[in-house]
Amino acid sequence: IEGSGGILVPLNEEDTLFDIIMPDYKVVVVSRNYLGSINHSLLTINWLQYKGYEVSVLFSGESNPQTENIILLKTGVSSLGRIDEEEKFDKEVIKKYADKFEGKLRSL
């Protein structure tokens, strides 16, 4: 499930993205560095953990070690790594990241 915009984004008048996450899913939260990203990431991860999900984080864009460390320390989640700014996401780019993260994803 790709939940662009956040887990509480409405899908219709009744449901949000959170409603389609099945109880046995392991969730990967993508965190990008911007003003408010620490708060957004902590709220999202903490809500998912409160609801009983196993959560990991994938950082996106330029590295910001201070922000990333705060998110990891405050939540206790593991980091899968980083994806770069990409001009486009096509089959080749997706394959590149699938190969890069294969070992970590299998261990989830």
TARANOR-V524397 format. One record per residue. N is the residue number from 1. PHI is phi in whole degrees, -180 to 180 (NA if undefined). OMEGA is omega in whole degrees, 0 to 359 (999 if undefined). Layout:
n:N phi:PHI omega:OMEGA
n:N phi:PHI omega:OMEGA
//
This chain:
n:1 phi:NA omega:174
n:2 phi:-107 omega:186
n:3 phi:-113 omega:182
n:4 phi:-55 omega:177
n:5 phi:105 omega:178
n:6 phi:122 omega:188
n:7 phi:-72 omega:181
n:8 phi:-104 omega:176
n:9 phi:-68 omega:181
n:10 phi:-67 omega:172
n:11 phi:-97 omega:179
n:12 phi:-159 omega:182
n:13 phi:-72 omega:183
n:14 phi:-117 omega:190
n:15 phi:-107 omega:173
n:16 phi:-118 omega:176
n:17 phi:-57 omega:179
n:18 phi:-57 omega:184
n:19 phi:-68 omega:180
n:20 phi:-101 omega:176
n:21 phi:-85 omega:182
n:22 phi:-71 omega:185
n:23 phi:-58 omega:182
n:24 phi:-93 omega:179
n:25 phi:-72 omega:168
n:26 phi:-100 omega:190
n:27 phi:-107 omega:174
n:28 phi:-110 omega:177
n:29 phi:-97 omega:177
n:30 phi:-95 omega:182
n:31 phi:-118 omega:180
n:32 phi:-119 omega:182
n:33 phi:-80 omega:175
n:34 phi:-160 omega:179
n:35 phi:-60 omega:182
n:36 phi:99 omega:185
n:37 phi:-67 omega:178
n:38 phi:-63 omega:180
n:39 phi:-61 omega:181
n:40 phi:-60 omega:181
n:41 phi:-66 omega:180
n:42 phi:-64 omega:178
n:43 phi:-61 omega:181
n:44 phi:-65 omega:182
n:45 phi:-64 omega:180
n:46 phi:-63 omega:178
n:47 phi:-63 omega:179
n:48 phi:-63 omega:178
n:49 phi:-65 omega:178
n:50 phi:-58 omega:179
n:51 phi:-82 omega:172
n:52 phi:96 omega:181
n:53 phi:-88 omega:168
n:54 phi:-82 omega:186
n:55 phi:-128 omega:169
n:56 phi:-125 omega:179
n:57 phi:-124 omega:175
n:58 phi:-123 omega:181
n:59 phi:-89 omega:185
n:60 phi:-126 omega:176
n:61 phi:86 omega:182
n:62 phi:-63 omega:179
n:63 phi:-69 omega:171
n:64 phi:-139 omega:186
n:65 phi:-54 omega:182
n:66 phi:-64 omega:179
n:67 phi:-63 omega:182
n:68 phi:-64 omega:179
n:69 phi:-64 omega:177
n:70 phi:-60 omega:181
n:71 phi:-61 omega:181
n:72 phi:-67 omega:181
n:73 phi:-68 omega:183
n:74 phi:-72 omega:185
n:75 phi:-110 omega:183
n:76 phi:76 omega:180
n:77 phi:-82 omega:176
n:78 phi:-95 omega:177
n:79 phi:-98 omega:175
n:80 phi:-81 omega:181
n:81 phi:136 omega:186
n:82 phi:-139 omega:168
n:83 phi:-112 omega:182
n:84 phi:-82 omega:168
n:85 phi:-65 omega:180
n:86 phi:-118 omega:177
n:87 phi:-65 omega:177
n:88 phi:-154 omega:174
n:89 phi:-113 omega:177
n:90 phi:-117 omega:183
n:91 phi:-58 omega:182
n:92 phi:-67 omega:180
n:93 phi:-66 omega:179
n:94 phi:-62 omega:178
n:95 phi:-62 omega:180
n:96 phi:-58 omega:181
n:97 phi:-75 omega:176
n:98 phi:-61 omega:178
n:99 phi:-66 omega:182
n:100 phi:-63 omega:186
n:101 phi:-102 omega:186
n:102 phi:-53 omega:182
n:103 phi:-62 omega:180
n:104 phi:-68 omega:180
n:105 phi:-69 omega:179
n:106 phi:-65 omega:183
n:107 phi:-83 omega:180
n:108 phi:-70 omega:999
//
